[in-house]
Amino acid sequence: MKTFLYLMAALSVMGLAFWAYQENYQTQAALKESAQLKREIGELRESLAVLEAEWAYLNRPDRLAELAEINFDRLGLLPLEPEQFSALEQVAFPPPPTLPITTPIEIAGQLQVGGEFP
């Protein structure tokens, strides 16, 4: 009986060692994948910064004004003037929509119509 217990204990230890090595390899693979993803994110952020810089360079006001002047015959674009803008207070915004209350609501035994309280 002792040999059976020793054999089972040895097999259990070997099984746990195999499981521990498998977990170790999976962890190392996950860490490598995480590092690769971090590198890729860094590269994408760098390329995004380059694209934003190029966009800012292409959208310079003097360049856009020159392009509008060159292509005036085809596009008919006029340069922006400060007089074309007005103050925010002069803009007539539409009033917010109000929803009609058509169903009465009974609160504490009293019938309320249109959401009005006594």
Secondary structure, DSSP 4 states (H G I P E B T S, - for coil): -HHHHHHHHHHHHHHHHHHHHHHHHHHHHHHHHHHHHHHHHHHHHHHHHHHHHHHHHHT-HHHHHHHHHHTHHHH------GGG---GGG--PPPPP-----S-EEETTEEESTT---
